Amino acid sequence: MENMFKRTLLGVAIATAAMASTGASAAIDLMDGKVQGYGQAAGAIFIDDNDNGTNAAFSNMESRIGFRGVVEFDNFAPDIVWQIESGNANGAAGSFGVRDTYVGLAFDNIGSIKWGRQLQAAYNYVDWPHSNPGLGNVFDWNNDITAAGNNYLDRADNTLRFDSVSWNGVGVQATVSGMGTNTDALVSSIAANYAGSNFGIHAGYYHRGAYTVTSKVDVPLIPDDNGSWKPNPNFGKDQNTEYYANSYAIVGGNVSFGDVTLTAAYKYMMQDTAAGDADQNAFSATAQYVAGGTWLYKLGYAATTDADIDGKTAANTADTAITGRIGYLLPSAIIYSDIRHYDMNDDAKQTRFLLGVEYYF
């Protein structure tokens, strides 16, 4: 069940509580476990109250299915592991292979090596547990320092990934990616975690070095001084686009006291720019309480500081998210309602209301 609950509104901890308390259904085993079908039926209604006066109401479907398996051989080791997973059923994004899709080898007492479309090692912990519920647009993909086209990768094609087994509670993950069109664009990431009896700690680091992309100028005309157009003298010539190095580090943890679970994390983001070094901090904290194995209550908070570029504070770049959830747990399912308030760049405010259902199989 390695990837069954990743990147969902419910998440691993909530799903575990639901299954333990109510007795959940399982994924579908085929061919003696060599093939396993799994997925989720999930969707939510969103109502946005925006500070700019333009409001919205829409649905977001996170329904998807996948197949995976482990193939063991009598006279060959290691095992072959594989997975193909669809994206969320929101139009064309629901195609197979949009989410984790890979093949690889699993070695007893060591771990697995897989290649294909996968998450970056450090991103596992950015995503879960620290971006749930509804904290991702502040703690996850949001920052004010990376340039367009050079954002941090999360799930990516052409990823080679190692996941260790648990060595007395210690796990290690490592990935390399980003080289599909240019090996100079190498992205490397490493992460590690320790799982104790009622707590866990984890840390990760992500780095992409500087690289240059050469392409042809494809704009035949450019404006002239008279407001008209003239031939572009560089049309058809090579142009170089420089992408600066960027990286981030994350450290976090979780602890459980019976029905109460607390999480916290800190992420430090760095980016080289033409103006000098830039950095920005991000924080996340959540508190969850499951009452009687049925009712779930969860609060979340995330924030970024103002970005710092070449030693100067970039005004109005701080963000905050404050979220709350009430959920009712059923076998392999949850019915939930959220309220989420965002204050982006110190001036764009939004309050979001959700009502959703998730069922796992």
Helices and strands as residue ranges (DSSP letters): H 11-22, E 28-30, G 31-33, E 35-50, E 56-61, E 64-73, E 76-85, G 91-94, E 101-107, E 111-119, H 123-127, H 136-139, E 155-164, E 170-177, G 183-185, E 187-195, E 199-208, E 211-216, E 221-223, E 229-231, E 238-243, E 246-257, E 260-273, E 276-291, E 295-304, E 308-309, E 312-313, E 319-330, E 333-344, E 348-360
